[in-house]
Amino acid sequence: MVGRMIRVEMKGEENNLVGKLESVDDYMNLHLSNAMEYRGNEKVRMLGDIVLRGNNVILIQPFEE
């Protein structure tokens, strides 16, 4: 899925993160570029490049607008 747009659900968060998956490591840490925060189907804010800690990730799925 590297190079594709994904939606990520994080532990303890009501918002989802959407961005292009740039890399992933053995601990499932994720590097997303052009990341956006969504509440439901509504964009909340643009985050840019972010790194997500793998042990807080609940769900990863392909994203299509």
C-alpha positions in Angstrom: 0.0 0.0 0.0 3.0 2.3 0.0 2.4 5.1 -2.4 -1.4 5.0 -2.0 -3.9 7.1 -0.1 -5.0 5.5 3.1 -7.4 6.3 6.0 -6.1 5.6 9.5 -8.1 5.2 12.7 -6.1 5.9 15.8 -6.7 4.6 19.4 -8.6 7.1 21.5 -9.4 9.5 18.6 -12.8 10.3 17.1 -11.2 11.8 14.0 -9.5 9.8 11.2 -6.4 10.7 9.3 -6.0 10.5 5.6 -2.8 10.8 3.6 -0.4 9.2 1.2 1.5 6.3 2.8 5.2 7.1 2.2 6.7 4.3 4.4 6.0 1.8 7.1 8.4 -0.1 9.4 8.4 -3.4 11.4 6.6 -1.7 14.3 3.8 -0.5 11.9 4.9 3.2 12.4 3.5 5.1 9.5 4.8 8.1 7.6 2.0 10.0 5.8 2.4 12.9 3.4 -0.3 15.5 2.6 -2.2 14.2 5.7 -5.6 15.6 6.5 -7.8 15.2 9.6 -11.4 14.2 9.0 -14.4 14.1 11.3 -16.8 11.8 9.5 -16.6 12.9 5.8 -15.8 16.5 6.7 -12.2 17.8 6.5 -11.1 19.4 9.8 -7.6 20.6 9.0 -4.5 20.0 6.8 -1.6 18.4 8.7 1.1 17.9 6.1 3.8 15.3 6.7 3.2 13.2 9.9 4.5 10.1 11.6 2.1 7.9 13.4 3.2 5.5 16.2 2.2 1.9 15.2 0.9 0.8 18.6 -1.8 3.5 18.5 -3.1 2.4 15.0 -6.4 0.5 15.1 -7.3 0.4 11.4 -5.7 1.1 8.0 -7.8 1.1 4.8 -7.5 2.4 1.3 -9.0 5.8 0.8 -10.9 7.0 -2.3 -12.7 10.4 -2.4 
